Amino acid sequence: MLEIQDLSVAYGGHVALHGVSLNVEESESVVILGANGAGKSTMLRAIGGLLAPRPGSQIRLGGRDIAGLAPHELVESGIALVPEGRGVFAQMSVGENLQLGAFARRARGHERARREQVFALFPRLAERLGQLTRTLSGGEQQMLAIGRALMSCPDYLLLDEPSLGLSPALASELFRTLAAVGRTGVGILLVEQNARLSLAMCRRGYILANGHVVGQGTAEALRHDPAVAQSYLGL
């Protein structure tokens, strides 16, 4: 289980997260909903080792305290972050990006099998293996970012706004693939503005506002919550 307790993060004197607590079970998909500026990306970046949490924050993976570990140590522990903006290497080929994803010690010896799994999830990556990443469409670059993260053999995949900039059709396709990723046994913690697609894919959700968790529940319950429907589903 991935457990976050009393997670707080500050930028200088500004506290962006205040005592956030949540958990993701093994093989479970969980979404974080919230308006822009609520602290969602800050939370993922802190879990992924890109921001230092404040003292007293607890991040545990399988009972082990991983708060404050460097990003490469978190990858070795089983955490893979796909940041907003994808973060792929534009001047490298698709194949080279995937190969870099398998650099972690935990992934060595599994590269061929993982690559075949990635190609099964994203067939277009196999078709573009030697192509420069900068020549891919936005949707294909997002596929590559997720595929590269999966190459590290993660237990948990953290995704920050994966549908950002994609057409409705591509976003729907991406979420169908993410559901397939979840069925492989990878836990998913998702930050996403498209509440309709994310609540259809995930089992549970949390609502973040002004750096605080202000609501949580099953995806079914959140879909039928009038406040959630009005704020995030446009109903």
C-alpha positions as CSV (number, residue, x, y, z in Angstrom):
1,M,0.0,0.0,0.0
2,L,1.0,3.6,-0.7
3,E,0.2,5.6,2.4
4,I,0.4,9.4,2.7
5,Q,-0.1,10.9,6.2
6,D,0.0,14.6,7.2
7,L,1.8,15.6,4.0
8,S,2.7,19.3,4.0
9,V,4.8,21.2,1.5
10,A,5.8,24.8,1.5
11,Y,7.3,27.2,-1.1
12,G,9.2,29.6,1.0
13,G,6.6,31.1,3.4
14,H,3.7,29.8,1.4
15,V,2.3,26.4,2.6
16,A,0.8,24.7,-0.5
17,L,-0.2,21.5,1.2
18,H,-1.6,21.2,4.7
19,G,-1.6,17.8,6.4
20,V,-2.9,15.8,3.4
21,S,-3.6,12.1,4.1
22,L,-4.7,9.5,1.6
23,N,-3.8,5.9,0.5
24,V,-3.7,3.7,-2.6
25,E,-4.1,0.0,-2.2
26,E,-2.1,-2.5,-4.3
27,S,-3.5,-2.6,-7.9
28,E,-6.0,0.2,-7.1
29,S,-6.6,3.3,-9.2
30,V,-7.4,6.5,-7.3
31,V,-8.0,10.0,-8.6
32,I,-7.3,13.4,-7.0
33,L,-9.8,16.1,-8.1
34,G,-9.5,19.8,-7.5
35,A,-9.4,23.2,-9.1
36,N,-6.2,24.8,-10.4
37,G,-4.0,25.8,-7.6
38,A,-5.5,23.3,-5.1
39,G,-2.1,21.6,-4.6
40,K,-2.6,18.5,-6.7
41,S,0.6,18.7,-8.7
42,T,2.5,19.7,-5.6
43,M,1.3,16.6,-3.9
44,L,2.5,14.3,-6.7
45,R,5.8,16.0,-7.0
46,A,6.4,15.6,-3.2
47,I,5.5,11.9,-3.4
48,G,7.8,11.5,-6.5
49,G,10.7,13.1,-4.7
50,L,10.8,16.4,-6.7
51,L,9.8,18.5,-3.7
52,A,10.9,18.2,-0.1
53,P,8.0,17.6,2.3
54,R,7.9,19.5,5.6
55,P,9.0,17.7,8.8
56,G,6.3,15.4,10.2
57,S,5.1,14.3,6.7
58,Q,4.9,10.6,6.2
59,I,5.0,8.7,2.9
60,R,5.1,5.0,3.2
61,L,5.3,2.3,0.5
62,G,4.6,-1.2,1.8
63,G,5.2,0.0,5.3
64,R,8.6,1.5,4.5
65,D,9.1,5.3,5.0
66,I,10.1,6.8,1.6
67,A,9.6,10.5,2.4
68,G,12.6,12.5,1.4
69,L,14.2,9.9,-0.8
70,A,15.8,11.1,-4.1
71,P,13.8,10.5,-7.3
72,H,16.1,7.7,-8.5
73,E,15.7,6.0,-5.1
74,L,11.9,6.2,-5.3
75,V,12.1,4.6,-8.8
76,E,14.0,1.7,-7.3
77,S,11.4,1.5,-4.5
78,G,8.6,1.1,-7.1
79,I,7.3,4.6,-7.7
80,A,7.2,6.1,-11.2
81,L,6.0,9.7,-11.9
82,V,4.7,10.9,-15.3
83,P,4.8,14.7,-14.8
84,E,2.6,17.3,-16.4
85,G,4.2,18.2,-19.7
86,R,5.4,14.5,-20.2
87,G,9.1,15.1,-19.8
88,V,10.2,12.9,-22.7
89,F,13.6,13.5,-24.4
90,A,12.7,15.2,-27.6
91,Q,16.0,14.6,-29.4
92,M,16.0,10.9,-28.6
93,S,14.2,8.1,-30.4
94,V,11.1,6.4,-29.0
95,G,13.3,3.3,-28.4
96,E,16.0,5.3,-26.6
97,N,13.4,6.9,-24.3
98,L,12.0,3.4,-23.5
99,Q,15.5,2.1,-22.9
100,L,16.2,4.9,-20.4
101,G,13.1,3.9,-18.5
102,A,14.5,0.4,-17.9
103,F,17.7,1.8,-16.4
104,A,16.6,1.1,-12.8
105,R,18.2,-1.9,-11.2
106,R,14.7,-3.4,-10.4
107,A,14.0,-3.3,-14.2
108,R,17.2,-5.0,-15.4
109,G,16.6,-8.4,-16.8
110,H,13.0,-7.6,-17.6
111,E,13.5,-5.0,-20.4
112,R,12.3,-7.2,-23.3
113,A,9.2,-8.4,-21.5
114,R,8.3,-4.9,-20.3
115,R,8.8,-3.5,-23.8
116,E,6.5,-6.1,-25.2
117,Q,3.9,-5.2,-22.6
118,V,4.3,-1.5,-23.4
119,F,3.8,-2.3,-27.1
120,A,0.7,-4.3,-26.3
121,L,-0.7,-1.3,-24.5
122,F,0.5,1.3,-27.0
123,P,0.9,-0.4,-30.4
124,R,1.8,3.0,-32.1
125,L,5.0,3.1,-30.1
126,A,6.2,-0.1,-31.7
127,E,5.4,1.4,-35.1
128,R,7.5,4.5,-34.3
129,L,10.4,2.8,-32.4
130,G,13.2,4.6,-34.4
131,Q,11.4,7.9,-34.8
132,L,12.6,11.0,-33.0
133,T,10.3,11.8,-30.1
134,R,9.9,15.5,-31.1
135,T,8.2,14.4,-34.3
136,L,5.4,12.5,-32.4
137,S,2.0,13.9,-31.8
138,G,1.0,15.1,-28.4
139,G,-1.0,12.0,-27.8
140,E,1.9,9.8,-28.9
141,Q,4.3,11.6,-26.6
142,Q,1.9,11.0,-23.7
143,M,1.9,7.3,-24.6
144,L,5.7,7.3,-24.6
145,A,5.9,9.1,-21.2
146,I,3.6,6.5,-19.7
147,G,5.4,3.6,-21.5
148,R,8.8,4.8,-20.3
149,A,7.5,5.0,-16.7
150,L,6.2,1.4,-17.0
151,M,9.6,0.2,-18.2
152,S,10.9,0.8,-14.7
153,C,8.6,-2.0,-13.4
154,P,6.7,0.2,-11.0
155,D,4.3,-0.9,-8.3
156,Y,2.7,2.6,-8.4
157,L,2.3,5.0,-11.3
158,L,1.8,8.7,-10.5
159,L,0.1,10.6,-13.4
160,D,-0.2,14.4,-13.5
161,E,-2.9,15.6,-15.9
162,P,-2.3,12.9,-18.6
163,S,-5.1,14.1,-20.8
164,L,-3.9,17.7,-20.9
165,G,-3.9,19.1,-24.5
166,L,-5.5,15.9,-26.0
167,S,-8.6,15.8,-28.1
168,P,-11.7,14.2,-26.5
169,A,-11.2,11.1,-28.6
170,L,-7.5,10.7,-27.7
171,A,-8.3,11.4,-24.0
172,S,-10.9,8.6,-24.1
173,E,-8.4,6.2,-25.8
174,L,-5.7,7.1,-23.2
175,F,-8.0,6.4,-20.3
176,R,-9.0,3.0,-21.8
177,T,-5.3,2.2,-21.9
178,L,-4.8,3.4,-18.3
179,A,-7.6,1.1,-17.2
180,A,-5.7,-1.8,-18.9
181,V,-2.5,-0.7,-17.1
182,G,-4.4,-1.0,-13.8
183,R,-5.5,-4.5,-14.7
184,T,-1.8,-5.5,-15.0
185,G,-1.5,-5.0,-11.2
186,V,0.0,-1.5,-11.2
187,G,-1.5,0.9,-8.7
188,I,-2.4,4.3,-10.1
189,L,-2.6,7.7,-8.4
190,L,-4.0,10.1,-10.9
191,V,-4.3,13.9,-10.9
192,E,-6.8,14.9,-13.7
193,Q,-9.1,17.7,-14.7
194,N,-11.3,15.4,-16.7
195,A,-13.4,14.2,-13.8
196,R,-15.8,12.3,-16.0
197,L,-13.2,10.0,-17.5
198,S,-11.1,9.6,-14.3
199,L,-14.1,8.7,-12.1
200,A,-15.2,6.1,-14.7
201,M,-11.7,4.5,-14.5
202,C,-10.8,4.8,-10.8
203,R,-12.3,3.0,-7.8
204,R,-12.0,5.9,-5.4
205,G,-11.3,9.6,-5.3
206,Y,-10.2,12.5,-3.1
207,I,-11.1,16.2,-3.5
208,L,-8.3,18.7,-2.8
209,A,-9.0,22.4,-2.2
210,N,-6.6,25.0,-0.9
211,G,-4.1,22.4,0.0
212,H,-6.5,20.3,2.1
213,V,-8.4,17.1,1.5
214,V,-12.0,18.3,1.7
215,G,-13.8,15.2,0.4
216,Q,-13.3,11.5,-0.5
217,G,-15.3,8.5,-1.4
218,T,-15.9,5.8,-4.0
219,A,-16.0,6.9,-7.6
220,E,-19.7,6.0,-7.7
221,A,-20.5,8.1,-4.7
222,L,-18.5,11.1,-6.0
223,R,-20.2,10.9,-9.4
224,H,-23.6,11.2,-7.6
225,D,-22.5,13.9,-5.2
226,P,-24.3,17.1,-6.2
227,A,-21.3,19.3,-5.3
228,V,-18.9,17.2,-7.3
229,A,-21.3,17.1,-10.2
230,Q,-21.7,20.9,-10.2
231,S,-18.0,21.6,-9.7
232,Y,-16.3,19.0,-11.8
233,L,-18.8,17.2,-14.1
234,G,-20.6,20.3,-15.4
235,L,-24.0,19.1,-14.3
